[in-house]
Every structure is written in structure tokens, then in C-alpha cells.
Amino acid sequence: MVMWWRRRSLRARLTLATSAGLAVALALAAVLLVNALRVSLIRGLDLSARQGAVEVAALINQNRLPSPVPVAPGTLTIQVLDASGRITNVSPGADRLVPMLPPAQAQAAARSGQARTLSGPPLGMPSLIRVVAVRAAGQQVVIAAVSYAEVRDSLATLVKVLAIGTPLLFALLALATWLLTGYTLRPIAALRRGAAEVTETGVPRDLPVPPARDEVRSLAVTLNDMLSRLAEAQQRQRDLVSDTAHELRSPIASIRAQLEVALDHPDGLDWAETARDVHADTLRLARLTEDLLLLARLDGQHLRRKPIDLAAVCEWAAARYATARVPVRVEAAGACVVAGDQDALGRLLVNLLDNAVRHAASQVCVSVREEGGWAVLAVTDDGPGIPPEDAERVFGRFARLDDARDRDGEEGAGLGLAIVRSTAEAHGGSASLGDARPGLRATVRLPLS
């Protein structure tokens, strides 16, 4: 049963669930209506019988009761019992020998005021009857009976109407639920068709957004935002593949050319020099591969986080540049602990220092401080700096500047600052460049542990 239910469509399940609720509600409503009408009609019968008995009792109390008791034909049946339980007066057609209620029961009914349902045929009356008793002067009791046939006929008519009308109403409501559910799910069907087209073509595009401001619209907007991000990621991936292929082509072409020359002219070639050149190109390929793997790792957020003292990382990194062409100075007031990957943060700082040492005129300064819940790492050099309009562009992958920052002729892949920003963002922080006047200041902000 569970598997059958799960295999139904959402429209079918909603319609079945709603129809089941409607069926239960309609059945309960029908039962309540029949019972309410029955109680109301019985109360009306009892009131009519009691009113007739009270009028007869009033005539007895005034010694004005004629014989037979005057009642409208076919309405009430009256019996008057004396103190000993004998019938002293009746309405036309009533039994003068057998009381409808035994004397004791008549006295009890008169005291309690409750009506009783009796079978009419044993008393010479049709079907069921409702009987009430009212006291009169001289310990007399007036018994009044009214036929239950009117109530029975009314209830039977109502049951027939409900037996025909309730299924029809249920069918109409179920059909309306099916149509309304289908209309409500139309935007979802449109989203499914749009997603199928995206799957078929492989090109992300916006899905249709319904005009109603409901949950389906929110879903469509969210999906469109996701597809937009996927399209951007797809474009970045294509650009990365294209740039990577371009970057790999140069060293591979160089290695191929040198090896072809060596193979064609083995006797007139300096093999040691060729080996050094091929080794240099191989190292360039290795660095590029390592940078690309690191970027992929950062994009996938595959980091091993643990408490790291940035001040200690700066001291470690600065020690690597003890023999650099310019001195590297560290300024740290104390420990500055962040939660991060030690290898990734070390690579971030080395990339910044490599760039700063390569372009500095006389010195490089590394500082670490705490500022409002953030660890602020700054690497400053006194080199030529970069134009403000390029401060964001240089963080792009394979980005290079054709100015004084490249004056040394050292050709890199242009991934250093891209790795810096990706590492900072993977740790929940940010990276930016600013003017140090003179020189350039690279600032990385990371949340404190």
C-alpha cells in the first residue's frame, strides 16, 4: 500500500488525500444533520403533547373538562387517570380500559416531566408514539400521546436526499480538487519542462517564473539564481581550461622543440644545457600544475581547519627570505589565532611575499594585528605599485600587468594573487590591494578563532 501510494503523482495524492477528508467530513455532517433534525422534531412533538396535556389539566383544575376530552382530530390522544389509576375521561377514539402508561409510571413521568417513546400497536395506535404525563387537581394525571410517524417520515425523506445528494456533492468536490490541484501545479510543470530543456541542451537559462507571489515563485527564483551561478561557474571553467591550455602550450612547445633539435643533431648539441632548459620548463609545468590543483582544492573547500597562530606563520615565512635581495621585516604584537589550514595559509603568505620581494625597492614589511574580531595580515613593499583600476583585475586567474610590476622579466602563470583571494575566501575572509605610498599593500582579513 505504501509503495502504491508513493508511485502516485503529486496531483493524484493531493486529490486522494483531500477527497478522503471531504468524504469523512460529509459523512459526519450528514450524521449530525440527521440527529439534529431528529432531536428537533422529537422536541417539537413533546412540546405539542405537553401543551395539550397542560390545557386538559387546566380544564380539570377548573372543573370544566367535558367528556370526551375536546382535541383536534388526528393530533393528540388523551387519557385522564384518577388517584387510583382508573381512566376517567378520554379523547375521541382513545382506549377507555387500558392506560397508555401504568399508574405508577404515569405518576413518575408526571414528576420527572420526561417524555417516553412507546410502541403504538399494542395500544391500538399506529407505529410509535411519544407520551407525556402532567399532574392535575385531586392527584389526577393527564396522559397525552402524539404519533411519531411525522418525525419518521421527515427523517426518511432527509436520509433519501442525503443518500443521493452527498455522493453527488462529493464527486463535484473531488473533481474541483483535481482541477484546482492541476491548475496550481501548472507552474511546477512549466519549471520541469524548462529544466528538461536545460538538461537536453546543456546550456543554463532562466526558468519561467509564475506571476503569483507564492512558494512556487520563490522556488523558481531560487532555481534561476542557482542556474545563473552554474552558468557563471561553467563560463569560469571554460575560461580556466582555455587559459590553462594556453599556459601549458608554451613550456610543452619549448620542451618539444629542444628535444626534437637534440634528436636531429645529437653530435653538435650541448646536452647539459639542453637538460637544464628542459628541467626549467618542467619545473614551470610542475608549479602551474600545483597551483591549479590548489585552486581546485580551495574551490571545493577541502581544508583541514585547526587553530593557527598567524604571527608564527609570518615568522616562519619571513625566515625563508633571509637571503632575499631586500630584507623582510615582521611586526606582530602577539599571538593572533585563526581557524584554518596551515599549508594553505602558508602558501598564501609565501605568494604575497614572493610578489612583494620581487618588486620592492628596499624592504618588505609583514604585519599582523587583531581588529574587531578579525585578524588583519598586511604585506607592504616600497615598489612601483599598481594603478587603482587594476587592483581587482590582478586577482583574476592568469592575470598579468604590462607595467613596472613586471620589470624583472620573470614570467609567472598569473595565479599567485588568485590563490591568495581563494584561500582567504575559503577561510571566510577577504583579500584586497591598496596604495602604500610608495609601493603596494596587500591586506588579508580572516576571522579570529
C-alpha positions as semicolon CSV with decimal commas, in nm:
position;residue;x (nm);y (nm);z (nm)
1;M;0,000;0,000;0,000
2;V;0,284;0,237;0,088
3;M;0,465;0,163;-0,238
4;W;0,144;0,211;-0,436
5;W;0,089;0,547;-0,265
6;R;0,446;0,663;-0,334
7;R;0,413;0,576;-0,702
8;R;0,115;0,808;-0,748
9;S;0,169;1,156;-0,884
10;L;0,162;1,457;-0,654
11;R;-0,167;1,567;-0,812
12;A;-0,323;1,225;-0,751
13;R;-0,200;1,209;-0,391
14;L;-0,329;1,557;-0,312
15;T;-0,665;1,477;-0,470
16;L;-0,697;1,142;-0,290
17;A;-0,599;1,289;0,046
18;T;-0,835;1,584;0,007
19;S;-1,119;1,360;-0,116
20;A;-1,076;1,128;0,182
21;G;-1,103;1,426;0,414
22;L;-1,409;1,552;0,227
23;A;-1,573;1,208;0,246
24;V;-1,524;1,190;0,622
25;A;-1,643;1,550;0,666
26;L;-1,954;1,498;0,452
27;A;-2,041;1,172;0,631
28;L;-2,007;1,336;0,971
29;A;-2,209;1,636;0,853
30;A;-2,487;1,406;0,727
31;V;-2,499;1,213;1,055
32;L;-2,502;1,533;1,259
33;L;-2,776;1,680;1,039
34;V;-2,999;1,374;1,073
35;N;-2,950;1,360;1,450
36;A;-3,004;1,734;1,490
37;L;-3,326;1,718;1,289
38;R;-3,446;1,410;1,482
39;V;-3,384;1,579;1,817
40;S;-3,554;1,897;1,698
41;L;-3,861;1,714;1,566
42;I;-3,894;1,499;1,879
43;R;-3,866;1,810;2,093
44;G;-4,146;1,965;1,886
45;L;-4,364;1,653;1,934
46;D;-4,302;1,652;2,308
47;L;-4,382;2,022;2,330
48;S;-4,706;1,973;2,138
49;A;-4,811;1,676;2,356
50;R;-4,722;1,857;2,678
51;Q;-4,904;2,171;2,574
52;G;-5,220;1,966;2,506
53;A;-5,187;1,785;2,841
54;V;-5,140;2,114;3,028
55;E;-5,452;2,258;2,866
56;V;-5,652;1,950;2,972
57;A;-5,509;1,972;3,324
58;A;-5,614;2,338;3,340
59;L;-5,969;2,241;3,246
60;I;-5,967;1,971;3,518
61;N;-5,846;2,221;3,776
62;Q;-6,135;2,449;3,680
63;N;-6,388;2,161;3,679
64;R;-6,469;2,248;3,318
65;L;-6,340;1,938;3,140
66;P;-6,615;1,792;2,916
67;S;-6,641;1,431;2,815
68;P;-6,495;1,328;2,580
69;V;-6,188;1,547;2,604
70;P;-6,204;1,801;2,321
71;V;-5,899;1,773;2,088
72;A;-5,849;1,829;1,720
73;P;-5,891;1,506;1,521
74;G;-5,564;1,322;1,446
75;T;-5,349;1,536;1,671
76;L;-5,350;1,412;2,031
77;T;-5,468;1,113;2,223
78;I;-5,566;1,199;2,582
79;Q;-5,636;0,979;2,886
80;V;-5,719;1,111;3,233
81;L;-5,638;0,883;3,531
82;D;-5,774;0,935;3,881
83;A;-5,579;0,882;4,201
84;S;-5,642;0,505;4,190
85;G;-5,519;0,478;3,828
86;R;-5,855;0,430;3,661
87;I;-5,937;0,603;3,334
88;T;-6,199;0,867;3,398
89;N;-6,203;1,056;3,069
90;V;-6,052;1,020;2,722
91;S;-6,032;1,195;2,389
92;P;-6,239;1,062;2,096
93;G;-6,101;0,724;1,979
94;A;-5,883;0,666;2,286
95;D;-5,889;0,339;2,484
96;R;-6,109;0,364;2,798
97;L;-5,984;0,039;2,954
98;V;-5,603;0,022;2,922
99;P;-5,397;0,329;3,013
100;M;-5,106;0,414;2,785
101;L;-4,883;0,427;3,095
102;P;-4,935;0,217;3,404
103;P;-5,044;0,433;3,702
104;A;-4,706;0,413;3,873
105;Q;-4,518;0,502;3,556
106;A;-4,765;0,781;3,481
107;Q;-4,705;0,932;3,828
108;A;-4,327;0,903;3,778
109;A;-4,345;1,060;3,432
110;A;-4,556;1,345;3,569
111;R;-4,298;1,411;3,842
112;S;-3,995;1,396;3,613
113;G;-4,153;1,571;3,315
114;Q;-3,976;1,335;3,073
115;A;-4,143;1,204;2,760
116;R;-4,133;0,839;2,662
117;T;-4,141;0,653;2,332
118;L;-4,387;0,364;2,318
119;S;-4,498;0,111;2,061
120;G;-4,838;0,211;1,928
121;P;-4,992;-0,120;1,803
122;P;-5,036;-0,281;2,149
123;L;-5,236;0,028;2,246
124;G;-5,440;0,030;1,927
125;M;-5,237;0,317;1,781
126;P;-5,022;0,324;1,467
127;S;-4,644;0,285;1,482
128;L;-4,451;0,463;1,758
129;I;-4,590;0,731;1,985
130;R;-4,443;0,990;2,222
131;V;-4,617;1,003;2,559
132;V;-4,605;1,272;2,829
133;A;-4,783;1,298;3,165
134;V;-4,899;1,609;3,356
135;R;-5,049;1,629;3,707
136;A;-5,392;1,776;3,767
137;A;-5,606;1,853;4,073
138;G;-5,708;1,566;4,301
139;Q;-5,395;1,361;4,223
140;Q;-5,523;1,304;3,875
141;V;-5,279;1,251;3,584
142;V;-5,333;1,360;3,224
143;I;-5,156;1,135;2,970
144;A;-5,108;1,282;2,620
145;A;-4,971;1,089;2,321
146;V;-4,874;1,207;1,975
147;S;-4,783;0,996;1,673
148;Y;-4,413;0,958;1,581
149;A;-4,499;0,897;1,214
150;E;-4,439;1,260;1,109
151;V;-4,089;1,256;1,253
152;R;-4,015;0,919;1,095
153;D;-4,135;1,035;0,754
154;S;-3,934;1,358;0,774
155;L;-3,618;1,171;0,872
156;A;-3,671;0,914;0,598
157;T;-3,705;1,192;0,339
158;L;-3,390;1,362;0,465
159;V;-3,194;1,035;0,456
160;K;-3,301;0,976;0,095
161;V;-3,197;1,328;-0,003
162;L;-2,859;1,287;0,170
163;A;-2,805;0,942;0,019
164;I;-2,839;1,093;-0,329
165;G;-2,701;1,443;-0,276
166;T;-2,395;1,362;-0,064
167;P;-2,225;1,136;-0,324
168;L;-2,301;1,390;-0,596
169;L;-2,157;1,671;-0,385
170;F;-1,855;1,456;-0,303
171;A;-1,796;1,382;-0,671
172;L;-1,820;1,752;-0,762
173;L;-1,580;1,849;-0,484
174;A;-1,334;1,574;-0,581
175;L;-1,345;1,690;-0,945
176;A;-1,295;2,051;-0,836
177;T;-0,999;1,942;-0,621
178;W;-0,845;1,755;-0,915
179;L;-0,883;2,055;-1,147
180;L;-0,766;2,308;-0,888
181;T;-0,464;2,095;-0,799
182;G;-0,374;2,064;-1,166
183;Y;-0,405;2,441;-1,209
184;T;-0,192;2,501;-0,901
185;L;0,078;2,261;-1,021
186;R;0,097;2,414;-1,370
187;P;0,390;2,642;-1,274
188;I;0,576;2,338;-1,141
189;A;0,514;2,156;-1,469
190;A;0,650;2,461;-1,653
191;L;0,958;2,454;-1,430
192;R;1,003;2,085;-1,506
193;R;0,982;2,148;-1,881
194;G;1,231;2,431;-1,855
195;A;1,469;2,214;-1,651
196;A;1,432;1,935;-1,908
197;E;1,529;2,177;-2,186
198;V;1,833;2,287;-1,986
199;T;1,928;1,922;-1,936
200;E;1,881;1,846;-2,306
201;T;2,076;2,144;-2,436
202;G;2,331;2,167;-2,155
203;V;2,303;2,547;-2,165
204;P;2,175;2,706;-1,839
205;R;1,895;2,956;-1,895
206;D;1,625;3,115;-1,681
207;L;1,324;2,905;-1,593
208;P;0,972;3,054;-1,616
209;V;0,873;3,249;-1,305
210;P;0,499;3,239;-1,219
211;P;0,329;3,575;-1,151
212;A;0,177;3,463;-0,817
213;R;0,395;3,551;-0,519
214;D;0,388;3,210;-0,357
215;E;0,624;2,925;-0,273
216;V;0,647;2,816;-0,638
217;R;0,766;3,162;-0,737
218;S;1,026;3,152;-0,460
219;L;1,138;2,812;-0,588
220;A;1,165;2,942;-0,945
221;V;1,366;3,246;-0,835
222;T;1,597;3,025;-0,629
223;L;1,646;2,783;-0,919
224;N;1,717;3,069;-1,158
225;D;1,975;3,206;-0,916
226;M;2,131;2,859;-0,895
227;L;2,135;2,825;-1,276
228;S;2,288;3,170;-1,307
229;R;2,564;3,071;-1,068
230;L;2,611;2,743;-1,255
231;A;2,637;2,934;-1,583
232;E;2,898;3,164;-1,429
233;A;3,087;2,864;-1,291
234;Q;3,064;2,693;-1,630
235;Q;3,200;3,003;-1,801
236;R;3,480;3,031;-1,545
237;Q;3,562;2,666;-1,602
238;R;3,575;2,716;-1,978
239;D;3,796;3,023;-1,933
240;L;4,019;2,832;-1,692
241;V;4,055;2,540;-1,934
242;S;4,131;2,778;-2,218
243;D;4,385;2,977;-2,015
244;T;4,541;2,662;-1,877
245;A;4,580;2,516;-2,224
246;H;4,738;2,843;-2,336
247;E;4,979;2,843;-2,042
248;L;5,071;2,477;-2,088
249;R;5,132;2,520;-2,460
250;S;5,444;2,736;-2,417
251;P;5,653;2,508;-2,191
252;I;5,537;2,197;-2,374
253;A;5,627;2,352;-2,708
254;S;5,965;2,457;-2,569
255;I;6,039;2,109;-2,434
256;R;5,929;1,950;-2,762
257;A;6,140;2,184;-2,974
258;Q;6,452;2,130;-2,764
259;L;6,412;1,753;-2,768
260;E;6,349;1,747;-3,145
261;V;6,661;1,954;-3,204
262;A;6,859;1,723;-2,975
263;L;6,734;1,416;-3,158
264;D;6,804;1,563;-3,504
265;H;7,152;1,693;-3,416
266;P;7,285;1,476;-3,134
267;D;7,655;1,542;-3,208
268;G;7,654;1,919;-3,221
269;L;7,437;1,979;-2,913
270;D;7,530;2,075;-2,558
271;W;7,330;1,811;-2,374
272;A;7,391;1,965;-2,034
273;E;7,242;2,298;-2,144
274;T;6,951;2,121;-2,309
275;A;6,887;1,925;-1,989
276;R;6,891;2,248;-1,786
277;D;6,646;2,416;-2,021
278;V;6,413;2,116;-2,027
279;H;6,439;2,093;-1,648
280;A;6,342;2,461;-1,614
281;D;6,038;2,413;-1,837
282;T;5,945;2,101;-1,640
283;L;5,963;2,295;-1,315
284;R;5,740;2,560;-1,469
285;L;5,488;2,293;-1,562
286;A;5,507;2,147;-1,212
287;R;5,444;2,487;-1,050
288;L;5,150;2,553;-1,279
289;T;5,004;2,208;-1,204
290;E;5,044;2,258;-0,829
291;D;4,877;2,599;-0,849
292;L;4,583;2,458;-1,045
293;L;4,542;2,169;-0,801
294;L;4,549;2,412;-0,509
295;L;4,281;2,629;-0,671
296;A;4,063;2,322;-0,731
297;R;4,111;2,223;-0,366
298;L;4,015;2,572;-0,249
299;D;3,709;2,580;-0,477
300;G;3,595;2,251;-0,323
301;Q;3,653;2,384;0,032
302;H;3,870;2,080;0,112
303;L;4,056;2,237;0,405
304;R;4,182;2,084;0,728
305;R;4,099;2,352;0,983
306;K;4,273;2,385;1,318
307;P;4,390;2,677;1,538
308;I;4,679;2,854;1,365
309;D;4,892;3,141;1,501
310;L;4,932;3,384;1,213
311;A;5,224;3,554;1,387
312;A;5,415;3,224;1,393
313;V;5,332;3,165;1,027
314;C;5,470;3,510;0,943
315;E;5,793;3,440;1,134
316;W;5,829;3,109;0,952
317;A;5,766;3,266;0,612
318;A;6,000;3,560;0,674
319;A;6,280;3,319;0,767
320;R;6,266;3,179;0,413
321;Y;6,368;3,519;0,277
322;A;6,675;3,569;0,494
323;T;6,894;3,580;0,184
324;A;6,649;3,771;-0,039
325;R;6,765;4,082;-0,223
326;V;6,563;4,301;0,019
327;P;6,506;4,242;0,391
328;V;6,167;4,109;0,512
329;R;6,057;4,258;0,846
330;V;5,782;4,114;1,070
331;E;5,564;4,327;1,301
332;A;5,341;4,130;1,538
333;A;5,224;4,245;1,881
334;G;5,146;3,891;1,994
335;A;4,971;3,569;1,903
336;C;4,686;3,603;1,653
337;V;4,496;3,274;1,629
338;V;4,264;3,183;1,342
339;A;4,098;2,854;1,243
340;G;4,245;2,741;0,915
341;D;4,460;2,512;0,708
342;Q;4,827;2,572;0,791
343;D;4,957;2,469;0,449
344;A;4,706;2,688;0,266
345;L;4,774;2,993;0,487
346;G;5,148;2,938;0,449
347;R;5,111;2,929;0,071
348;L;4,901;3,249;0,085
349;L;5,173;3,434;0,273
350;V;5,453;3,297;0,051
351;N;5,268;3,413;-0,261
352;L;5,234;3,763;-0,117
353;L;5,598;3,775;-0,010
354;D;5,722;3,643;-0,346
355;N;5,533;3,923;-0,520
356;A;5,649;4,186;-0,270
357;V;6,018;4,081;-0,268
358;R;6,026;4,070;-0,649
359;H;5,903;4,429;-0,681
360;A;6,026;4,600;-0,361
361;A;6,288;4,874;-0,388
362;S;6,446;4,843;-0,044
363;Q;6,232;4,645;0,203
364;V;5,920;4,439;0,270
365;C;5,713;4,458;0,590
366;V;5,475;4,190;0,717
367;S;5,235;4,290;0,998
368;V;4,968;4,101;1,191
369;R;4,714;4,257;1,426
370;E;4,365;4,196;1,570
371;E;4,088;4,434;1,472
372;G;3,722;4,392;1,576
373;G;3,714;4,012;1,574
374;W;3,932;3,987;1,263
375;A;4,294;3,901;1,209
376;V;4,446;4,157;0,968
377;L;4,753;4,040;0,776
378;A;4,932;4,308;0,567
379;V;5,230;4,268;0,334
380;T;5,377;4,604;0,223
381;D;5,654;4,676;-0,027
382;D;5,801;5,006;-0,149
383;G;5,795;4,914;-0,518
384;P;5,619;5,090;-0,805
385;G;5,267;4,977;-0,705
386;I;4,981;4,928;-0,949
387;P;4,711;5,157;-1,089
388;P;4,392;5,167;-0,878
389;E;4,183;5,042;-1,170
390;D;4,386;4,720;-1,176
391;A;4,353;4,647;-0,802
392;E;4,072;4,399;-0,863
393;R;4,176;4,267;-1,203
394;V;4,503;4,126;-1,072
395;F;4,312;3,879;-0,853
396;G;4,179;3,708;-1,165
397;R;4,328;3,380;-1,272
398;F;4,616;3,411;-1,523
399;A;4,605;3,790;-1,483
400;R;4,924;3,982;-1,563
401;L;5,018;4,350;-1,569
402;D;5,224;4,502;-1,850
403;D;5,395;4,767;-1,641
404;A;5,674;4,821;-1,393
405;R;5,550;4,535;-1,175
406;D;5,684;4,302;-1,447
407;R;6,010;4,484;-1,500
408;D;6,226;4,196;-1,384
409;G;6,120;3,984;-1,677
410;E;6,011;3,694;-1,456
411;E;5,720;3,530;-1,627
412;G;5,468;3,369;-1,394
413;A;5,138;3,198;-1,459
414;G;4,936;3,478;-1,302
415;L;4,782;3,254;-1,037
416;G;4,955;3,386;-0,725
417;L;4,704;3,652;-0,623
418;A;4,413;3,433;-0,739
419;I;4,532;3,169;-0,491
420;V;4,560;3,438;-0,220
421;R;4,200;3,553;-0,265
422;S;4,058;3,199;-0,299
423;T;4,240;3,094;0,020
424;A;4,112;3,396;0,212
425;E;3,753;3,342;0,094
426;A;3,774;2,969;0,171
427;H;3,857;3,071;0,532
428;G;3,564;3,315;0,547
429;G;3,780;3,622;0,490
430;S;3,882;3,861;0,212
431;A;4,188;3,992;0,027
432;S;4,249;4,332;-0,128
433;L;4,525;4,558;-0,260
434;G;4,589;4,921;-0,165
435;D;4,834;5,204;-0,225
436;A;5,115;5,215;0,036
437;R;5,262;5,547;-0,096
438;P;5,508;5,441;-0,213
439;G;5,456;5,078;-0,301
440;L;5,175;4,833;-0,264
441;R;4,997;4,694;0,042
442;A;4,821;4,356;0,023
443;T;4,569;4,307;0,306
444;V;4,409;3,980;0,410
445;R;4,133;3,971;0,673
446;L;4,048;3,641;0,843
447;P;3,801;3,572;1,127
448;L;3,965;3,510;1,462
449;S;3,934;3,163;1,609
